[in-house]
Amino acid sequence: MSILIVDDSRFNLLLLKTILQEAGFSDILTATSAAEAFRILGMDDGVQENQTAMTNIELILMDVVMPEIDGIEACRRIKGHERGEDLPVIIVTANTEISVLESAFAAGATDYITKPLNKIELLARIRNALALKREMDRRKQREKELLEVTRKLEEANRKLKQLSTQDGLTGIANRRQFNQYLAIEWARAARGKFSLSLILIDIDSFKLYNDHYGHLAGDSCLIKVAHVLQNTVKRPTDLVARYGGEEFAVILPHTGLDGASVVAEQMRQRVEEMKIEHLYARSGKHLTISAGVAATVPLPGQDMMQLLQVADQALYEAKRLGGNKVVCASAEAPSSQ
């Protein structure tokens, strides 16, 4: 790591460099003007070879009186640079007027030393500035490491949350997320007095499919059906979940019974159109689904389990009728007389 001395007097440059080298500082850079210092620091636009120079310099000794750009203005520009804000600058000046020192500190100077130079004082101030710089660097590195640990922890928590609400086989929402989302949408529909629909879906004769084609084929079938169901819904507020085994559930907020029945029929048709061979099915030679659809506008105090029960009864009826069917039922609570 280097110390940069900036002074238009070559005598002063040599004097400072000699003092530092005798004190054990071996890597010394010099500049006779602010412009030359900027080039060494890599602050000039288009200069590529010195782009990392500022990160290799730990301290600047800056003379105040220099032609064109004085030391205080040079300090202000360096401290205003994105890579120079933490770089300590010690102002070297023969002028001890309060206004000059105030201007130096306002420009971002870390410290100052007066001419003629006192070797012991100079080295003490340099060592203090370097110690402060290195401690700041260590703290920044620890903060950076802490931020990275925090980022990794947040990412891990995000993945854990995703895993806790996602079905491991199909990648769609699992039963846990379904239960949470239904409770949220039920409460929202009750407050807003709008329709909420639910579709319960079951793959027809799936046990026979697993028995004859094997569980690997069964898993592949579940993935394909889940993909079709997920791609059928259009709105981000619609949720498709694996309800359990070969059962799926679809929550459709702001949707009445007619709209939900259309979605359920589209799902039934698209699964049938995949033409997954199922020679042991009771409803034909290809894999099919049955769906039970229920809808309601929740009333205050009404139990959301009523919607699930009505949808389940409709699904049971679709299965009883031979499968590959959609059956709809209203879950409206009876009005009080």
N, C-alpha and C positions, 0 to 999 in steps of 0.2 A: 504494500500500500504506500502511496506517495503523499508528500507535502508539496504544495505549489506555492512558490514565492512570486509575487507580482510587484515589480518596482521598476520605474524607468531609469533608475540610477544603477549602473553596473557595479559600482563600488558597494552599494547597499546590498545588491543581490549576492555578491561574493562574500560579504561579511556575514549575512544571515545564513548562507549555505555552509560556510565554514563552521559557524557556531553549532549548527544542527548536526553536521557530520561528526564533529568532535564529541557531540553528546550521544552519538550512536545511531542517528537517523541517516540511513544510507540512500534511500530513494527520494531524491530531491529534484523537482522540476522547477524551471524558472521561466518567467515571461516579462518582457520589458514594457508591455502595454496591456490595457484591458482587452483589446481586440485579439492580441496573441493568446491571452488567457482563455478567451471564449473558444478559440480554435482548439487549444489543448483540451479543453473540457468537452469538446464535441457539440458546442451550442450553435455552430454555424449551420444554416440550412444547406443540405446537400452534402455535408461532410460525413462520409461513411466510416472512414478508418478510425475515427475517434469517438464513435457512438457509445462505447463502453468506458471511455476515459473517466467520466465523472464518477462512476462507481468505484474506480480504482484510486481515487484521491480522497484522503481522509481529512485534510485540513488545508486552508488557504491563508497565507499571510499577505495582506493587501495594503500597499501604500496608498495614502489618501491623495496626495498631489501627483497627478499624472496628466499628460497632454490628452486632448480630445475627450476621453472618458475618464473622469476621476474615480478614485477608489470607492467612494460611497455609491455612485451610480452603478459602477461595476458590481458591487456587492448586491445592490437591489435587483439587478438583472439576473445574477446567479441564483439568488434566493427565490426569485420568481419563476425559475425554470423547474419543470416537473421533477428533474433528477437532482436539483440543487437545493431543495428546500431544507434538507437535513444536513447539508454540508456546512461545517463550522467555518466561519470567516473571522480572523483576528485582524482588526484594523491597526496598521502601524502609522503613527502620526506624530509630528512635532508640535501640532496645534492642540492644546488642551482646553480650548474654550468649550464651555458647556454646550453651546449651539452646535458645534461640530460633532461632539460626542453624541448628542441627542439625535442628530441626523444619521450618524453611523448606526446606532442601535435601531432607529426607525427603519433603516434599510435592511435590517436583518443580521447585523454583525453580532457575533457571539461574545466577543471581548475586544479589548484594545490594549495597545502598549505604546508608550511614548518614546520618542527619540530625544537624546541619544539613548541607545539601547543598553539596558542592564541585562547582562547575560543570564544571571540567576532568575530574575523576574521573567524574562522571555521564555526560558525553558519551563518554568513552573506553569505559566499560563498555557503554553503549548501542551504540556502533559495533562493539565486539567481539561482542556478542550478535547483532546484525543480520548481521554477516559470517558468523558460525557458522551462523545460520539459513539464509542464502542458499546457503551451501556444502552444507548438509544437503539443501536443496530440490533443488539441482543433482544431487546424488548419487542422490536418490530418483528424479528424472526419468530419469537415465541407467539406473538399475536397472529402472525401468518400461519404458524403451525396449528394454533388453536382454531382459527377460522377453517382450516382444512379439515381438522378433526370434526368440527361442528357440521361442516358440509357433508362429510361422509356419514355422520350420525343421522342427519336429516334425510339423506338418501336412503340409508338403511331403514329408518322408520317409515319412509314412504313406501319402500318395497314390502316391509312387513304389513303395513296397512293394506296394501294392494293384495298381498297374499291372503290376508285374513278375510277379505271380502270377494275374492275371486275363486271360481271353481278351478281346481288344479288340472282337470282333464280338458275341459272345453274352453277355458279362458274367459267365460262370461261370468256374470255375477253369481255368487253362491247363495245358499239359503239364508245365511246371516245377513248379507246385504239386502236380500229381498225383504226380510222381516223389518229391518231398519227403514228401508225406503217406503214400504207400505205404510208404516206408522206415520212417517213424515207427511206423505201425500194424503193420507186419510185426514190428518189434522188440518192440513192446508185446504183440502176440499170442503171440510166442515166449516172452516172460517169463511171461505169464499163462496160457499153454497154452489159449487159446480160438480159435475159428474166425475166419478172415478170408476174406471173399468178394470176388470181383472180377467185374464185368460189362463186357465190351467190346461196343460197339454200333456198327453201321455202317448208314447210310441206304442202302436198296436202290436200285440203278440211279441213283445221284446224278449221275454224269457225264452220263447221258442227260437228266436233269432240267435240268442247267445248259446243255447243248447246245441244248435246244429252248425253254426258258423264259427263258434269259439268267441272267447272274451276279447281277444285282440280286434276281431272284426266288429264286435259289439262296441268297443271303445271308439273305433273309427266311425262307426255309425252315429254315435252320440255327438262326436265332434262335428260331423257333417250337418246333422239336424240343428245343432246349436248355431252353426254358421248361417244356415238358411233363416232361422228364426230371427237372429240378430240383424241380418241384412234386410229383413222385411219391414221392420219399424223404421220410421223416418225421422222422428224428433229426438233431440238429445234428452228430453225429459222422460221418454219411454224406457222402461227397464225390462230386459230379458234376463231371466235367471234360471239356473238349474235348481229345481225344487227338491230333487232327490231321486236317485236311481235313473230311471228313464223318463222322469217327469220334469216338465219345465213350466215356468210361470212368467206371465207378461203383465206389467203394470202400465196402464195407459191413463195418465192424468188428463183432465179436461176432455174426456171422451165418453159419449153415451153408449148405450147398448148397440145401436145400429152401427156406429163407427167401429166399435170393438169387434162386432161380428164380421165386418168386412176384413179387418186385419187378420182375424182368426182364419177366415176362409182363404185368404191369400197364403197364409202359412201352410194350411193343409194342402193346397194345390201345389205349392212349390216343393214341399217334401215329396209329394207323389210324383212330381215331374223329374225328380232326381233318379227315379227308377232303380233304386237300390234293391237288388234281388232278395226276395224273401219268399221262398217257395213253400214255407210252412205257415204263412200268415193265413188268418181266417177270412181276411177281407180282399184277398187277391194274391198275386204273385210278386208284389213289390211292397217295400216298406211304406207304411202310412202312419198318420197320427190321428188322434181324436182330441177335440178341444171342447172345454166347457167355458162359457162366457157369462160373466155377471157384471152388473153395473148398478151404481146407486149414487144419490147425492146424500152424503152422510149427514145425519141429524145430531145435534148435541146430545151426548150421552149414549149414542148408538155404538155398539161393539163392532169393531172392524172384522171380527171373526165371522160375522154374519155374511160378509161379502165372500170370504173364503169358503164358507159352507155351501153357499148357493152355487158358486163356481164349481165346487167339487161335486155337488149333486148333478149339475149339468154335464160335467165330464163323465160321471158314472152312467148317465142316460145315453150319452154318445157311444160309450163302450157297449152298453146293453143292446143298442140298436145295430151292432155289428162292426163298429169302428169306422175309421176314415170319414168321420162326420163332425160337424160343429153344432152344438146345442147351446142356445142362449136362454138366460133367465134373469129377471129383474130381482135385485136384492133390496128394493125399496122397503123401508120399514112401514108397517101398517099405520095409517093415520089414526090419531085418537078421536073418538066420537064425543 
